[in-house]
Amino acid sequence: MLKLFPLLSVSLALPAVAAAQLTDLETRWLQAGQPVIAFARAQGLPIDIIVQPQDAPGAVPLALGYEAGRCKLVLSLRGNAQADSVLQGVPPARHGLMMEAMTAHEIGHCQRYAQGDWHALPRGFVEPRSTQRGNLTPLAQELRETRREEGYADLVALAWMQGRHPEQYPHVLAWMRGVRAGGEVAGGGAGGSHATQAWLALADGAGVFDGPASIFEQAQVLWRKGLSGDK
């Protein structure tokens, strides 16, 4: 769970008072994610957008907390080198696209929390006995559950991008693979809590997210396939 520090609350429309307290970088991130937030709220997801007004070195630039039944989408950009490093190598013209994808990723987390499904397996999915709870160390169990949630959220982000920016989908997928392989986001790296490469591999191909179902339902299909091979 994301620890919530004293925060600056802002609305989606960025009112003048709140906007005056935001940096240019924070405003760009919020504007890039605005279509995703508007969609999520239209789906009934309870989302608050908040900004850490103090320096947050080493923090994940965009993260999600859940408190009192509401999702807290938290920006931690001030004094934080990760805000630049996560976009390293991405052409400036595509920065907003990746910010939008990151926002969609966090909305995937919000949907899981709001549905009461956090760390729960899909209904009807049965794991092999050897990998069920109780047969793993607490640390291994925690890493696996986090990795699975990250895999689902990555797929939600990709489903969103395919639906809204299909021509940019290959660029977003390639960037996400680079982030996961390089461990740019805390916890990344092979076998770690953010190692979602198996799910990203399933998302590589024409027509993967072209169906009429919601982005959450489309993500669920591939997520379930990836769970079958996840130990």
N, C-alpha and C positions, 0 to 999 in steps of 0.2 A: 504494500500500500504506500502510495506517495505521501510523504509527510508534508502537511500544509503549514507554511509559515505565514506571517502577516502579509496579506495580499491586497492588491489594488484590483477591485472589481470593475469590469467594463461590460457594457452591453454590446450586442452584435453590431449595432449601428454606430458605435464609437461616438457617443455624444461629445460635445465640445469640451466639457470640463474634464472628462476622462481622457480624451484624445490629447489634450494639452499636456498631460502627465506622461504620455507614452513617448518612447524613442521612435525614430524613423523605422528602425529595424522591427520593433514590436508591432508597429502599425502595418508594415508589409506582411508580417506573418499572419496577423489577424485578418487582413483583407484577403490574403490568399486562401485562408481557410473558411471564409465567410459562406461560400456556396455549400460546403459540407455541413457547417453548423446549421444553416437554414434548413437543409434537408433533414438532418437528425431531429431538430425540434419539430418539424412537420410530422415526423414519425412518432412523436410523443416522448422522445428521450429527454430526461430532465438534466439540462446542461447549464452550468455556470462557467463563464470565461473569466479567468483571473490571472493577474500578472504579478510576479514577484518584483517588488520595487527595489529590492536590495541586490547587490552582486551575488551571483550564484555560480562561482567557478566549479567546473566539473559536473554540474547538473545536466540531466537530459534536457535539451532545449524546450521540448514540448512533451508533456506527460499528463497522465490522467490519474486523479484520485477519486475516491468515492466516499461521501460523507453525508450522513443524515438523509439517505435515499436519493442523493443528487450526485451527478458526475461533475467533477471539477477539472476543467481543462486548463492546465497551468503552463504559462510561458515563463521560462527562466533563461533570459537572454543577456541580462546585464552582467558585464564582467565575466562572461562565459565563452571560452574559446571554442567549445563544442558547437556553438551556434554557427561558427564558420566552418569547422572541420567536417561536420556532417554533410556539407554541400561542396566540399573540396572536389575539384575536378568537374563539377557541373557547370556548364555555360551559364553565365548570368541570366540569359533570356529564359532559362528553364528553372531558375530558383523558385519562382512562385509555384510552378508545377509540383516540385518536390515538397514544398511547404503544404500544399493542398493534399498531397498523398499522405504526409505525416499526420495531418489533421484527420483524414479518413481512417487511418490506422487507429488513432485514439478513439474515434467514434465506435470502431469495432469493439474495443475494450468496454466502452460505456454500454453498448447494447448487451454485452454478456453480463455485466453487473446488474443492469436494470431488469433483465429477465430472470435474475437469480441463478444464472448458470455458471458463475465464475468458478473455475477449476472443476467443473462437472463435465462428464463425458456426454456425447450425444445420446439421446434416448434410444435404447435398444442396442447400443454398442457394448460389446463384452470383450474385455481384454483377456489375453492368455493368462492362465493362473500364475505363471512364473513372474509376470510383470504387474500383477495386481497390488493394490495397497497392502502394506504389511510385509511385502517381499523385497522392498527397497529400503535403503537407509533414509532417514528423514531429509538429509541434504539432497540425495538423488531424487527423491520424490518432489521436493520443492523445485529443483531445477527442471524436472520434466514438466510439471504443471505450468510453470512460467513459460517454458519454451512452447508448449502447446497453445497457450493463450496468445503468445506473440505470433505464432504461425497463423492462427485464425485472424488476428488483426491485420497481418500483412495481406492476407487474401481479401479481406474487406476493402482495404485500400486499393488493391489491384482491380477488384470488381468495380469500384467507383471510377477509377481512372479509365477503364475500358468503356464504361458507359458514357463518360463525359468527354474524354479526350482520347478516343481510340487510336488516332494517329501518333500519339505520344506514348502509348502503352509500352512499346519495346524499350524506350529510353527509361521509363520509370522502373520497369522490371530489372533492367541492367543495373541501374543505380541501387536498387534495393539489394540485389545480389552482392554488389560491391560493399555495401554497408555491412551486411551480415557476415560476409567472408572476412572483412577487415576488422570487424569488431569495433566500428566507430561508435556504436551506441553501447552504453555500459552493459556489460554482461554478454557481449557478443563473443564470437569465436566458435570454432568447431566443438560440438558437444556441449556448449554452454547453454545458459538459460535463454539466449536470444538466437540460437543457431537454427534458423527456420529454412535452411536451404532445401530440405526435402519438400516442403510445401511450395516454395518458389519454383522448383523444378516442375511440379504439377501444373503450375500456372503458365508454363511456356508452351504456346501453341495457339493456332488460329481457332477462334470460336469458343475458347474456354469459358468466357463470361458473356456470351451473346444471347443468353436466354431471357425470357420475360420476367423471371423471378426477381425478388429484391436482392440487393447486394449482399444482404446477410444470408439469405437462403442459398445464393450461388456460392458464397464463401464456405458455407456449411458442407456442401457436397464435396469440395476438394479437401476441406479440413478433415473430414471423416476418412477419406482415402489415405491421407497422410498419417492419420493416427494408427492405421493398421500396421505400418512399419516402424512406428516410433516406440523406442524402448525406454 
